[in-house]
Amino acid sequence: AQRVTQPEKLLSVFKGAPVELKCNYSYSGSPELFWYVQYSRQRLQLLLRHISRESIKGFTADLNKGETSFHLKKPFAQEEDSAMYYCALSTGGGNKLTFGTGTQLKVEL
Amino acid sequence: DTGVSQDPRHKITKRGQNVTFRCDPISEHNRLYWYRQTLGQGPEFLTYFQNEAQLEKSRLLSDRFSAERPKGSFSTLEIQRTEQGDSAMYLCASSLAPGVFEQFFGPGTRLTVL
């Protein structure tokens, strides 16, 4: 069965510091991976997906099939990045999402 | 179109009562998903529809749970004989199909079973 692991429940960094949110997955098929973000009092929304290979709000994520990882990175954290971040794996014909437990990112001034 | 909407936003019920939630997806989206999220966890898949057909159900979806999407537009999720363990946030999402498209989430319905 597929699984997504986010080892950190909380990550606290200072403004301007680099950020790396870890995500590891297990899946026997070809993975489609996403990062979703939930800002305070807002709904869950897509941040980025691995196949688009784009940078959104300064965040990037590279799929490493050898290490089965999809870590989210940003070189310089901003206060507005404070949010809950979920890594998700899309599987099956219906593309249902399997989520990790999430990492709360707190950017301190 | 203001996105995926869910009603009600909050529901408090007593154990043993039945509850029904509604989800209105983005109008052109033919896929609709239900997820459940408990405290400290990520959303967990419950079921999904493509148009009016329910194509997959999770083992999490016990016999007390039933979902419908009668005309391929809005969907309802009913929980019969609620239990305290059903307390959670119930999320609806919609997307286009086929293909791996972004799922757009609603605000959720928070259920509290007393």
Interface residues (C-beta under 8 A of the other chain):
Chain A: V4 Q6 K9 E32 R43 L44 Q45 L46 R49 I51 Y86 A88 S90 G92 G93 G94 N95 K96 L97 T98 F99 G100 T101 G102
Chain B: G3 R31 Y33 Y35 G40 Q41 G42 P43 E44 F45 Y48 Q50 L55 E56 L91 S95 A97 G99 V100 F101 E102 Q103 F104 F105 G106 P107 G108
